[in-house]
Amino acid sequence: MPKILRLFVKYVDALNYRVGRCAMYLIFLMAACLLYSTFSRVVLGAPVNWVLEMSQFILSAYYLLGGAYAMQQNAHVRMDLFYDRFAPKKKALTDVITILCVIFYLVVMFAGGLSSTNYAYVYNQRNYTAWAPVLWPIKTLMTLGVFLLLLQCISNLIKDFAIWRGTPIKPAAYIPDAAPQEGQTV
């Protein structure tokens, strides 16, 4: 594989690894918000109206920023009815074909995310609730998550194509829990 593609894979994998590891901690922030809401309502008798929306925003950031990391670690759910029986090269070819469909979908999602984020920023879009938070911060994080997932899909496409050609790209040493894909050498 050309050096520029190997560098692309290396840097995208490193970026998504770090973002994913940081995004893991958002679940604790969400739990703290929900715990505060319960404490405020039950103990203090003063319910807060912003916690449910904030928890939804945090959860959205959690799974969208962590999606690329999950893809990198092969942690997404996969239908393995026939796939497990394939040889490594056939698996890689199947992944190349299917990832092209995912890339098309993510390009459309990213374009829509950019448009929606721009609208939210330009018009100071707010949610129609009592709290009425501005929406551009969460829309920015959501668009960033889709973009990172798109980059990871392209990285996986390059890695799968390399496996199919018989010249697998080694997983990066800085990703300690990265399980090598089928056919990759360690």
N, C-alpha and C positions, 0 to 999 in steps of 0.2 A: 504494500500500500504506500502511496506517496506520503512523504514526511508531513505535508500540510494537513492531510486527513488524520494522521496519527496524533498530531498536535491538537487538532480540533477535538478529537475524542478525549485526549488527556485533559484539556482545559474544561471542556463541558462536563466531563465526569467529576472533575475536582470541584467545580462550582456547584453542581447539583448535590454532590455529597455533603458539602458544607452547609448549603441552604437547607437540605433535608434534615441534617442533624440538628440545626437550630430550630427548624419548624416543629420538631418533636416536642419541644418544651412549651409550645403554645397550648397543648392540652392541659398543662398545669395552670396556665393563665385562665383558661376557660373554666376549669374546676374552681379556681379561686373566686371568679366572678359569680358563679352559681352558689358557692358556699356563702359568699357575702350577701347575696340576695336572700337566701334562706335565713341567715342570721338576722338580717335587717327586718325581714317580715315576721319571723317567729319570736325572736327575742326582743327586738326593739319596737315591734308593732308599726314599723314604718316601711311599707313596701316601696321598692324602687322600680321605676318603669323602664330603665335603660338596659337592664341586665340581660333580658332575653335577646334583644337585638344584638348587643355586644357579644354575647355568646355565639350567636349565629355567625357574626362577622369573623370571630376568632376561629370557629370551626371551619368556615369557608377558606380562610387563609391557611389553616392547618392542612386540610386535604389537598388544596391546590398547590401550595408550596412544597408539600411532601410528595406529590404525585410523580415528579421526575425522579426523586430519590427511590421511590418504590419501584419504578420501572427499571432504574439502574440495578437494583438489587434483585430483579426478577420476582418481586413480591406481589404483583398483580395477579388476580385470579385468572386462570387460563383453563379453557376446556381441553382436556387432554385425552379425548376419546381415541384419536388416531395418532396424535402428535408424538406421544411417548414412544411409539414403536418405530418412528422414523430414524434414519441414520443422521449423524450430525450435519452433514451437508444438505440433506433434504429438509431438516429442521430449519437450517439457516435460510434456504431458499423460500420456505413457507413464511418465515418471519420477514424476509425482504418484501414479499408480495403483500402481506397483511399490514406491515408498517407503513407502506406507501398509502394505503387507505386511511390509516390513522393520521399520517402527516397531512393529507388533504383536509381531513376534518379539523385538525388543529390550526391549519392556516386560516380556514374560514372562521373558526372560533376566535383566533387572535385578531383578525381584521374586525370582527364584530366587537371584541373587547376594546380595541383601540377607539373605535367609533363611540362606543358607550361611555368609556372613560373620558374622552374628549368632551362629550356632551355634558357629563356630570360636572366636569371642571369648569367649562365655559359658562354654564347656566346655574352653577352652584346648586345642583340637584340635591334635594333632600328626600328622605323617606317619609311616607305619609303615615306617621305615627305621632303619638304624643311627644316622644323624645325628639323626633325629626332630625336625625343626624345627617350630616353631609355624606354623600355616597362616593365621592371621588377617591378617598383613601382605600376603601375596600375594593372598589372597581380597579384601581391601580394594582393592588396586590393580586387580584384575580387574573388580570391580564398578564402580569409578570409570571404567575404560576403557569398559565397556558403557554407562554413563551419559553419558559424553562423546560416544560414537558416537550414542546416542539423540538428544542435543541437536543434533548435527550433521545428523542425518537430518531433524529438524524444521526446522532452518535451511534445508537443501536443499529441503524441501517448500515452504517459504515462497518461496524463490527461484524454484523451478520454477512454482509457482502464479502468481507475478508475471509470469514470461515468458509463460505461457499466456494471461494477461489482457492482455498487450501492454504492461505497465509494469515492465520488468526492474529489478532492484535492482543497482546498480553494485557491483563488487567493491571491497573496502576497500583504501585506498591503503597501509595498513600491512602488507599481504600482498604482498610484491614478486613472488613466483613463482606467484601465483594466476592460472591461466589462466581468462579469462572463459568462462562457460558459453555454449552456443549461444543466440543471440538477446540476450545481455547487451550493453549499451553500455559503452564504456570511458570 
